[in-house]
């Protein structure tokens, strides 16, 4: 008899019969299923003639069946097995003496070897229930797992997943099979075994993953980028291309990454190393983007901490002109600017001359030195990140509840207050009134697609990382739809709040709406502070607003930082035992390297990273993973993997995901890439373009994330060019299986 493993979960016994009957007459085929009738991914085939079994093993081992690379080998049995009605439950009992001659009761006989099998040996069902997808072994003869637990009353082994023992390779078997030898398995699979799973961790609460993805997706872009794009493209007319492109581009890429992470159970580096060995560098590129994003985005938290502390005083310093940094042309929040030539607002002077330090130097050539206030707030920001993530997903899963839901509470409070301000409904009407002619333009569709892709946050490795901590049979399709819908509705609601505030500003300043709208940091640190300074209870609303900014930024940073930690721990598993130390070391290094952000010219460095680190490189990463799955791995296989994880897809869902991954999503990403290349290299701040040498630094920052692909691809191609492995470099390795440990750890 022979067994084969790693078969597709849609493979049926009749298909096995057609495949294996080519080599001889078959006595019995047993496809092992679970109590619900679902295939367990392995089967046993018994031939009447031993030569036929040898031929089948030689011809089919390592071949593909139903799109999956199967493993075929001889099966053995140490004695009779109990009845296994529809599923295998492990060994029923250990014989006191080795059986001689021909066995009975479904197993036994002389111990076989690959080259001298001897008599026919039916049964041989040695696969344990605790192995969901059997672990790939290095030996060609395979190591077969047992799960047992000694019974203290009668010393008989009982099937359980508490302890995993292993059989020795066939060639080295003695008269008694040792039951205390452990196999030497590779680190990739060890990280997915029961021990590796405990080290790596899972979300303790099923709701943790949804909240973490929501906190990562909902960020400052929902507050300052989405409302600006709505204003720029005719208000409500922007919502139409936004939701269309969410369906054909954003949702498919987001779902694909969640599926890859949950199925593989490892971070982006290991995921692409197993899925496509030739493109292992794609995972490293994603991790490097997350590292750069975390490195510069933490500055937003430090600015918000500065404003939060300033909000706790008896008055708001940015609302008056009696500070040492104010110019003679300063106009307070409640002042009249019409009587002063070249007047500057007190809010603007507070931001530029005090927080950023533009009163000293303000250019690349006169960058300045770190300022102690900025160093202190940056240190506090990194301390918050380190303490939140020091215990991995167990600690971040709890902190993320606050950073995800607290902004919603503040946003609702600000909405109630802003909707009652004079002129608020003028701003909301401007926001919701569509200008249909804008839909005919190309730019509105490009901006909508860019906002969708960057808002959900795929291609950074964060989504794969967060989903890799899911349990194997979690319904991630439901999570993806809820996260994408929540993120979009948050953007729409934030836009209403923002435009209500802008309507109030236009009303009080007697200006047009277009004169008070700003994008980026200017909206968060100039416009909003001026608005709250004009409200009753300004200190309270200012503190709430900047606390919300801190929560939004931290939610995004947690995802990026966890991606770095997971990538290192998956590549070097021994680091999992020192994860807390690793968090502290990385936080300290990034804090030290980030000190230039605290200089008066640090805003330019921030703007350079903001324009270069997450740039068209993310579009290349997203396009690469879609092409890999759709055209090399196969949409049918990934849909089968989805069903392996317990999700049932109807015909419409299968057709929707297939058409998007094969046609719609790649087309949108290619158009986005071309549009990004047309505008690349034009980095500016306050309508002033940076010099060419600064633009070159931006090219280097972007290239530092893309260089990982050729770094790993070229040596792999050279090593495999004259071998049979060359044809399989774009195919998944034999280690590409579902999370094999999930059913063993309860």
C-alpha positions in Angstrom: 0.0 0.0 0.0 1.0 3.6 -0.5 -0.2 6.9 0.9 -0.1 10.3 -0.6 -0.4 13.7 1.0 -0.9 17.4 0.2 -3.8 16.6 -2.2 -6.3 19.3 -3.0 -9.3 19.5 -0.8 -11.6 19.2 -3.8 -10.0 15.9 -5.0 -12.4 13.0 -4.9 -11.9 9.2 -4.7 -13.0 8.7 -8.3 -10.3 11.0 -9.5 -7.8 9.2 -7.4 -8.9 5.9 -8.9 -8.4 7.3 -12.5 -5.0 8.6 -11.7 -3.5 5.6 -9.8 -5.2 2.8 -11.8 -2.9 3.6 -14.7 -0.2 1.6 -12.8 -2.2 -1.5 -11.9 -5.3 -3.0 -10.3 -6.3 -1.3 -7.1 -7.8 -3.2 -4.2 -8.9 -0.2 -2.1 -8.8 3.6 -2.0 -9.3 5.4 1.3 -9.6 9.2 1.2 -9.4 10.4 4.8 -12.2 12.9 5.7 -13.3 14.8 8.8 -16.6 14.2 10.6 -18.3 16.7 8.2 -17.1 14.8 5.1 -14.4 17.3 4.1 -11.1 15.8 2.8 -8.2 15.9 5.2 -5.7 16.3 2.4 -4.3 12.7 2.3 -5.3 9.3 1.2 -4.2 5.6 1.2 -4.2 3.4 -1.9 -3.7 -0.4 -1.8 -2.6 -2.3 -4.9 -2.9 -6.1 -5.5 0.7 -6.2 -6.8 3.7 -4.7 -5.1 5.3 -3.8 -8.5 2.4 -1.6 -9.3 2.8 0.2 -6.0 6.4 0.8 -6.7 5.6 2.2 -10.2 3.0 4.5 -8.9 5.3 5.9 -6.2 8.1 6.4 -8.7 5.9 8.1 -11.3 3.7 10.3 -9.2 5.8 11.4 -6.3 6.4 15.2 -6.7 3.9 15.6 -9.5 0.9 17.9 -9.5 -2.7 16.8 -9.0 -5.5 19.3 -9.0 -2.9 22.1 -9.0 -1.1 20.9 -5.9 2.3 19.1 -5.7 1.6 15.7 -4.0 3.9 13.5 -2.0 3.6 9.7 -2.6 5.4 7.1 -0.5 4.9 3.6 1.0 2.8 3.3 4.1 3.6 1.0 7.0 1.8 -0.3 10.1 3.1 -1.7 13.3 0.0 -3.8 14.0 -3.7 -4.0 13.7 -5.8 -0.8 13.7 -9.1 -0.2 15.2 -12.0 0.9 13.0 -11.7 4.4 11.6 -15.2 5.4 10.5 -14.6 8.1 7.9 -11.6 9.7 9.7 -8.3 8.5 11.2 -7.9 9.0 14.9 -4.3 7.8 15.4 -2.9 4.5 16.5 -5.3 2.3 18.5 -2.7 0.4 20.4 0.9 -0.6 20.5 1.5 -4.4 20.1 3.6 -6.0 22.9 5.7 -8.0 20.3 6.3 -7.3 16.7 4.0 -9.3 14.5 5.6 -11.9 12.2 4.6 -13.1 8.8 1.4 -11.8 7.4 -0.5 -9.5 9.6 -4.2 -9.3 10.0 -6.9 -6.9 10.9 -5.9 -4.2 8.5 -2.1 -4.1 9.0 1.0 -5.9 10.1 3.5 -8.2 8.5 7.2 -8.0 8.0 8.4 -4.4 8.3 8.9 -3.0 4.8 11.6 -0.9 3.3 11.4 1.2 0.2 13.4 -1.3 -1.8 12.2 -4.6 -0.3 8.5 -4.2 0.4 7.7 -7.9 0.7 4.1 -9.1 1.0 1.1 -6.9 0.5 0.4 -4.6 3.5 -3.1 -3.1 3.4 -4.0 -0.3 5.9 -0.9 1.4 7.0 -2.9 4.4 8.2 -0.2 6.2 10.1 -1.4 9.8 9.6 -2.6 11.4 12.8 -5.7 13.6 13.2 -3.5 16.3 14.7 -1.7 17.0 11.5 -4.0 19.1 9.3 -1.5 19.3 6.5 1.4 16.9 7.1 4.8 18.5 7.6 7.2 18.1 4.7 10.2 16.1 5.7 13.7 16.3 4.3 14.2 12.5 3.9 12.9 10.9 0.7 11.4 8.1 2.8 9.4 10.5 5.0 9.0 10.7 8.8 5.5 9.8 9.8 3.9 11.5 12.8 2.1 9.9 15.7 0.2 11.7 18.4 -0.2 9.8 21.6 -0.5 10.2 25.3 0.3 7.6 27.9 -2.6 6.4 29.9 -1.5 6.0 33.6 -4.0 3.2 34.2 -3.1 0.7 31.5 -0.1 2.4 29.8 -1.8 2.2 26.4 -1.3 5.1 24.0 -4.4 7.1 23.3 -4.8 9.4 20.3 -4.3 13.0 21.3 -2.4 16.1 20.2 -0.7 16.8 23.5 2.6 15.2 22.5 3.9 14.5 19.0 6.3 11.6 18.6 8.0 10.6 15.4 9.1 7.4 13.5 12.6 7.1 12.3 13.4 6.9 8.5 12.6 3.6 6.9 16.3 2.8 6.1 17.3 3.0 9.7 14.5 1.0 11.3 15.5 -1.7 13.8 13.3 -4.5 15.1 11.6 -2.0 17.4 10.6 1.4 16.1 12.0 4.1 18.5 9.3 6.4 19.6 11.4 9.2 21.1 13.2 10.5 18.1 12.4 13.9 16.8 12.9 14.8 13.1 15.1 17.6 11.9 12.6 19.8 10.2 13.3 23.1 8.6 12.6 26.4 10.3 9.9 27.3 7.9 7.8 24.4 9.0 8.9 24.6 12.6 7.4 28.1 12.8 4.1 26.5 11.8 4.3 23.5 14.1 2.6 23.4 17.5 5.7 24.7 19.2 6.4 27.3 16.6 2.8 28.5 16.9 3.0 29.0 20.6 6.2 31.1 20.1 4.7 33.1 17.2 1.3 33.7 18.8 -2.3 34.1 17.7 -4.8 36.8 18.3 -6.2 35.9 21.7 -9.7 37.3 20.8 -11.2 36.7 17.3 -12.2 40.4 17.2 -8.6 41.5 17.6 -7.7 41.0 14.0 -10.7 43.1 12.7 -9.9 45.9 15.2 -6.2 45.9 14.2 -6.9 46.0 10.5 -9.4 48.8 11.1 -6.9 50.8 13.2 -4.2 50.3 10.5 -6.5 51.3 7.6 -8.2 54.3 9.3 -5.5 56.9 9.6 -4.7 60.5 9.0 -5.5 60.1 5.3 -9.1 59.8 6.2 -9.0 63.1 8.0 -6.8 65.3 5.8 -6.4 63.6 2.4 -9.9 62.3 1.6 -11.8 65.7 2.3 -9.2 67.6 0.2 -9.7 65.3 -2.8 -13.4 65.6 -2.5 -13.1 69.4 -2.6 -10.6 69.3 -5.5 -12.8 67.0 -7.7 -16.2 68.5 -7.2 -17.4 67.3 -3.8 -19.9 64.4 -4.1 -18.8 63.5 -7.6 -15.5 62.1 -6.2 -17.5 59.5 -4.2 -18.6 57.7 -7.4 -15.1 56.7 -8.8 -13.9 56.1 -5.2 -16.4 53.3 -4.5 -16.2 51.9 -8.1 -12.4 51.6 -7.7 -12.8 50.2 -4.2 -14.7 47.3 -5.7 -12.4 46.6 -8.7 -9.0 47.4 -7.2 -8.8 48.1 -3.5 -10.9 45.2 -2.2 -9.3 42.5 -4.4 -5.7 43.4 -3.4 -6.7 43.7 0.3 -8.5 40.4 0.3 -5.6 38.7 -1.5 -3.1 39.7 1.1 -5.3 38.7 4.0 -5.7 35.2 2.3 -2.0 34.8 1.8 -1.1 35.8 5.3 -3.8 33.6 7.0 -3.1 30.6 4.8 0.6 30.6 5.2 0.7 31.7 8.8 3.9 33.7 8.3 5.0 37.2 7.5 5.6 38.6 4.0 9.2 37.5 3.7 8.4 33.8 4.3 5.1 34.0 2.4 6.7 35.0 -0.9 9.8 32.8 -0.3 7.4 29.8 -0.1 4.9 30.9 -2.8 7.4 32.2 -5.4 11.1 31.5 -4.5 12.3 33.7 -7.4 10.6 36.7 -5.9 11.6 36.3 -2.2 12.8 39.9 -2.4 9.2 41.1 -2.8 8.7 40.3 0.9 11.8 42.1 1.9 10.7 45.1 -0.1 7.4 45.2 1.7 9.2 45.0 5.1 11.5 47.8 4.1 8.6 50.1 3.1 7.0 49.4 6.5 10.3 50.3 8.2 10.6 53.6 6.3 7.0 54.4 7.0 7.3 53.7 10.7 10.6 55.7 10.8 9.1 59.0 9.5 5.4 58.7 10.3 6.2 58.7 14.1 7.0 62.4 13.6 3.2 63.1 13.3 2.7 61.6 16.7 5.5 63.8 18.2 3.9 66.9 16.7 0.5 65.9 18.1 2.0 65.3 21.5 3.4 68.8 21.4 0.0 70.3 20.6 -1.7 68.1 23.2 0.6 69.4 26.0 0.0 73.0 24.8 -3.8 72.3 25.0 -3.6 71.5 28.7 -2.8 75.0 29.8 -5.2 77.8 30.8 -5.1 79.2 27.2 -4.1 78.2 23.7 -0.7 79.7 22.8 -1.5 79.7 19.1 -4.5 81.9 19.6 -2.6 85.1 20.6 0.4 87.2 19.4 2.1 87.9 22.7 4.8 85.1 22.4 8.5 85.7 21.8 8.4 84.1 18.4 5.5 86.2 17.0 6.2 88.8 14.3 5.0 92.4 14.3 2.6 91.4 11.5 1.0 88.7 13.6 -2.8 88.6 13.8 -4.5 86.7 16.7 -7.3 84.2 16.1 -10.0 86.7 17.0 -8.2 89.7 15.4 -8.8 91.6 12.1 -6.2 91.0 9.4 -7.5 93.7 7.0 -5.7 96.5 8.9 -2.2 94.9 8.7 -0.1 94.6 5.6 1.3 91.1 4.9 -0.5 89.8 8.0 0.3 86.3 9.2 -2.0 84.3 11.5 -0.9 83.5 15.0 -1.8 79.8 14.3 0.5 79.7 11.3 3.4 81.4 13.3 3.0 79.0 16.1 3.3 76.0 13.7 6.1 77.2 11.6 8.2 79.5 13.9 7.7 77.6 17.2 6.9 73.9 16.6 9.0 73.6 13.4 11.6 76.3 14.4 11.5 78.2 11.1 12.5 81.3 13.0 16.1 79.9 13.0 16.6 78.2 9.6 14.2 76.8 7.1 16.1 75.2 4.2 18.1 72.1 3.2 21.3 74.1 3.2 20.7 75.5 6.7 19.2 72.4 8.4 19.9 73.4 11.9 20.3 71.3 15.1 17.9 69.1 17.1 15.6 71.2 19.4 15.1 69.8 22.9 11.3 70.1 22.8 11.1 68.1 19.6 13.5 65.5 20.9 11.4 65.1 24.0 8.1 64.6 22.1 9.8 62.2 19.7 11.2 60.2 22.6 7.7 60.0 24.2 6.2 58.8 20.8 8.7 56.0 20.5 8.2 55.0 24.2 4.4 54.7 23.5 5.1 52.4 20.6 7.6 50.2 22.4 5.4 49.7 25.5 2.4 48.9 23.3 4.2 46.3 21.2 6.7 44.8 23.7 4.7 41.6 24.2 3.7 41.2 20.5 0.1 40.7 19.5 -0.9 39.9 23.0 -0.2 43.5 24.1 -0.9 45.3 20.7 -4.2 43.5 20.4 -5.3 45.2 23.6 -3.9 48.6 22.9 -5.3 48.7 19.4 -8.9 48.7 20.8 -8.2 52.1 22.3 -6.3 53.5 19.3 -9.1 52.2 16.9 -12.3 53.2 18.7 -11.1 56.3 20.6 -10.9 58.4 17.4 -14.5 57.5 16.5 -15.6 58.7 19.9 -13.8 62.0 19.4 -15.0 62.3 15.8 -18.6 62.0 16.9 -18.1 64.7 19.6 -16.5 67.0 17.1 -19.3 66.2 14.6 -21.9 67.2 17.1 -20.1 70.5 17.8 -19.2 71.3 14.2 -22.7 70.6 12.8 -24.0 73.3 15.1 -21.5 76.0 14.1 -22.6 79.0 11.9 -22.0 78.2 8.3 -21.5 74.5 8.9 -24.3 73.4 6.6 -22.9 75.6 3.8 -19.7 73.5 4.0 -21.6 70.2 4.1 -23.7 71.2 1.1 -20.5 72.1 -0.8 -19.1 68.7 0.2 -22.0 66.6 -1.0 -23.0 68.5 -4.1 -21.6 66.7 -7.1 -20.0 68.3 -10.2 -20.8 65.8 -12.8 -18.4 67.2 -15.4 -15.5 66.1 -13.3 -16.3 62.4 -13.9 -15.1 62.9 -17.5 -11.6 63.8 -16.4 -8.8 61.3 -16.1 -7.3 62.8 -12.9 -10.3 62.2 -10.7 -10.1 58.4 -11.4 -6.4 58.3 -10.8 -6.7 60.2 -7.5 -9.7 58.0 -6.4 -7.7 54.8 -7.2 -4.6 56.1 -5.4 -6.7 57.0 -2.3 -8.3 53.6 -2.3 -5.0 51.7 -2.5 -3.1 53.8 0.0 -6.0 54.1 2.4 -6.5 50.3 2.8 -2.7 49.9 3.1 -1.8 46.8 1.1 1.6 46.2 -0.4 3.4 47.3 2.8 3.4 43.8 4.3 1.3 45.0 7.2 -1.9 43.3 6.0 -0.1 40.0 5.5 1.5 40.3 8.9 -1.7 41.0 10.8 -3.6 38.2 9.0 -0.8 35.7 9.7 -1.8 35.7 13.3 -5.3 34.5 12.5 -6.5 31.0 13.2 -6.6 28.9 10.1 -10.3 28.7 9.6 -11.3 32.3 10.3 -13.8 33.8 7.9 -11.4 36.5 6.6 -13.6 37.4 3.7 -16.1 38.8 6.1 -13.4 40.8 7.9 -12.1 42.2 4.6 -15.5 43.5 3.5 -16.3 45.0 6.9 -12.9 46.7 7.2 -13.1 48.1 3.7 -16.6 49.3 4.2 -15.8 50.8 7.7 -12.8 52.6 6.3 -14.7 54.1 3.4 -17.6 55.2 5.6 -15.1 56.7 8.1 -13.6 58.8 5.2 -17.1 60.0 4.1 -18.1 60.9 7.7 -14.7 62.6 8.3 -15.3 64.6 5.2 -18.6 65.9 6.5 -17.0 66.9 9.8 -14.1 68.7 8.0 -16.3 70.6 5.6 -18.6 71.6 8.4 -15.6 73.2 10.1 -14.4 74.7 6.9 -17.8 76.1 6.3 -17.7 77.8 9.7 -14.3 79.2 8.9 -15.4 80.6 5.5 -18.5 82.1 7.3 -16.5 83.8 10.1 -13.7 85.1 7.7 -16.2 86.0 5.0 -14.2 84.0 2.5 -15.0 81.5 -0.2 -14.7 77.8 0.6 -11.7 77.4 -1.7 -9.7 79.9 0.3 -9.8 78.0 3.5 -9.1 74.5 2.3 -5.6 73.0 2.7 -4.1 69.6 2.3 -1.7 67.6 4.4 -0.1 68.7 7.7 -1.4 72.3 7.2 -5.0 71.1 7.6 -4.2 69.3 10.9 -1.9 71.8 12.5 -3.1 75.1 11.1 -6.7 74.9 10.1 -8.0 72.7 12.9 -6.2 74.6 15.8 -7.6 77.8 14.5 -11.2 76.4 14.5 -11.0 74.9 18.0 -9.6 78.2 19.3 -12.8 79.9 18.2 -15.0 77.4 20.0 -16.4 77.6 23.5 -14.3 75.3 25.6 -11.4 75.5 23.2 -8.9 73.8 25.4 -11.1 70.7 25.8 -11.8 70.3 22.1 -8.1 71.0 21.2 -7.0 68.2 23.6 -9.6 65.8 22.3 -8.7 66.5 18.7 -4.9 66.0 19.1 -5.5 62.9 21.2 -7.5 61.6 18.2 -4.6 62.4 15.9 -2.2 60.5 18.2 -4.5 57.5 18.2 -4.9 57.5 14.4 -1.2 57.7 13.7 -0.3 55.1 16.3 -2.9 52.6 14.8 -1.0 52.8 11.5 2.4 52.7 13.1 1.6 49.6 15.1 0.9 47.7 11.8 4.2 48.8 10.3 6.3 48.1 13.3 4.7 44.6 13.8 5.6 43.9 10.2 9.3 44.6 10.9 9.3 42.4 14.0 7.5 39.5 12.3 9.7 39.6 9.3 12.8 39.4 11.5 11.4 36.6 13.7 10.2 34.6 10.7 13.6 34.8 9.1 15.5 34.2 12.3 13.1 32.1 14.6 15.5 32.3 17.6 14.6 36.0 17.9 11.1 35.0 19.0 12.6 34.2 22.4 13.9 37.8 22.7 11.0 39.7 21.1 10.7 42.3 23.9 14.4 43.1 23.6 14.1 43.3 19.8 11.3 45.8 20.2 13.3 48.0 22.5 16.4 47.8 20.3 14.6 48.8 17.1 12.7 51.6 18.8 16.0 53.0 20.2 17.8 52.8 16.8 14.9 54.4 15.0 14.7 57.2 17.6 18.4 57.9 17.2 18.3 57.9 13.4 15.1 60.1 13.5 16.8 63.0 15.4 17.2 65.0 12.1 13.4 65.3 12.1 13.7 67.4 15.3 15.8 70.0 13.5 14.3 73.2 12.2 14.6 71.8 8.7 13.1 68.5 9.7 9.8 69.3 8.0 11.6 69.0 4.7 13.0 65.6 5.6 9.5 64.5 6.6 8.0 65.7 3.3 10.8 64.0 1.3 10.1 60.6 3.0 6.4 61.1 2.8 6.6 61.6 -1.0 9.3 58.9 -1.7 9.0 56.0 0.8 5.3 55.1 0.0 5.3 55.9 -3.7 4.9 54.0 -6.9 6.9 51.2 -5.3 3.8 50.2 -3.5 1.9 49.9 -6.9 4.7 47.7 -8.2 4.5 45.5 -5.1 0.7 45.2 -5.4 0.8 44.5 -9.1 3.5 41.8 -8.6 1.5 39.9 -6.0 -1.6 40.0 -8.1 0.2 38.8 -11.2 2.0 36.0 -9.2 -1.3 34.7 -7.9 -3.4 35.2 -11.0 -1.0 34.0 -13.7 1.6 31.8 -12.0 0.0 30.2 -8.9 -3.5 30.3 -10.4 -6.8 31.7 -9.2 -8.4 28.3 -9.0 -5.7 27.2 -6.5 -6.0 30.3 -4.3 -9.8 29.9 -4.3 -9.3 26.3 -3.2 -7.0 27.5 -0.5 -9.8 29.9 0.6 -12.2 26.9 0.9 -9.6 24.9 2.7 -9.8 27.6 5.4 -13.4 26.9 5.9 -15.0 29.6 3.7 -17.7 28.6 1.2 -17.7 30.7 -2.0 -20.7 30.8 -4.3 -20.4 31.1 -8.0 -20.7 34.9 -7.9 -17.9 35.3 -5.4 -15.6 33.0 -7.3 -16.3 34.8 -10.5 -15.9 38.2 -8.9 -12.5 37.5 -7.3 -11.3 35.7 -10.4 -12.2 38.5 -12.9 -10.8 41.2 -10.6 -7.5 39.4 -10.0 -7.0 38.5 -13.6 -8.2 41.6 -15.4 -9.7 44.6 -13.6 -7.2 45.0 -10.8 -4.0 44.6 -12.9 -5.4 47.1 -15.4 -6.1 49.7 -12.7 -2.6 49.2 -11.1 -0.9 49.5 -14.5 -2.7 52.8 -15.2 -1.8 54.1 -11.7 1.9 53.1 -12.2 2.1 55.1 -15.5 0.4 58.1 -13.9 2.8 57.9 -10.9 5.8 57.8 -13.2 4.6 60.9 -15.0 4.6 62.9 -11.8 7.5 61.3 -10.1 10.5 63.5 -9.1 8.6 66.7 -8.5 8.8 66.9 -4.7 7.9 70.3 -3.3 6.9 72.0 -0.1 4.6 75.1 0.0 4.8 75.3 -3.8 8.6 75.4 -3.8 10.3 72.6 -5.6 13.3 71.0 -4.0 16.7 71.1 -5.7 17.8 68.2 -7.9 20.2 66.7 -5.4 17.2 66.4 -3.0 15.1 64.8 -5.7 17.9 62.3 -6.2 17.8 61.4 -2.5 14.1 60.7 -3.0 14.9 58.4 -5.9 17.3 56.5 -3.6 14.7 56.2 -0.9 12.2 54.7 -3.3 14.9 52.5 -4.9 16.0 51.1 -1.5 12.7 49.3 -1.3 12.8 47.9 -4.8 16.4 46.7 -4.9 15.5 43.7 -2.8 13.8 42.0 -5.7 16.9 41.8 -8.0 19.2 41.2 -5.0 17.4 37.8 -4.3 16.3 37.1 -7.8 19.6 37.2 -9.7 21.5 34.7 -7.4 18.6 32.4 -7.4 18.4 32.4 -11.2 22.2 31.8 -11.5 22.2 28.9 -9.1 19.2 27.2 -10.7 19.8 28.0 -14.4 21.3 24.5 -15.3 19.1 22.5 -12.9 15.6 21.2 -12.9 14.7 23.7 -10.2 14.8 26.6 -12.7 11.4 25.7 -14.0 9.9 25.8 -10.6 11.2 29.2 -9.4 7.8 30.8 -10.0 5.9 27.9 -8.5 5.2 27.3 -4.8 7.7 25.1 -2.8 6.6 21.9 -1.2 6.4 23.8 2.1 3.6 25.9 0.8 0.8 24.4 2.9 -1.8 25.7 5.2 -1.2 26.3 8.9 -0.5 22.7 9.9 -0.4 23.4 13.6 -3.8 25.0 14.0 -5.7 21.8 14.8 -3.1 20.6 17.2 -3.2 23.7 19.5 -6.5 24.3 21.1 
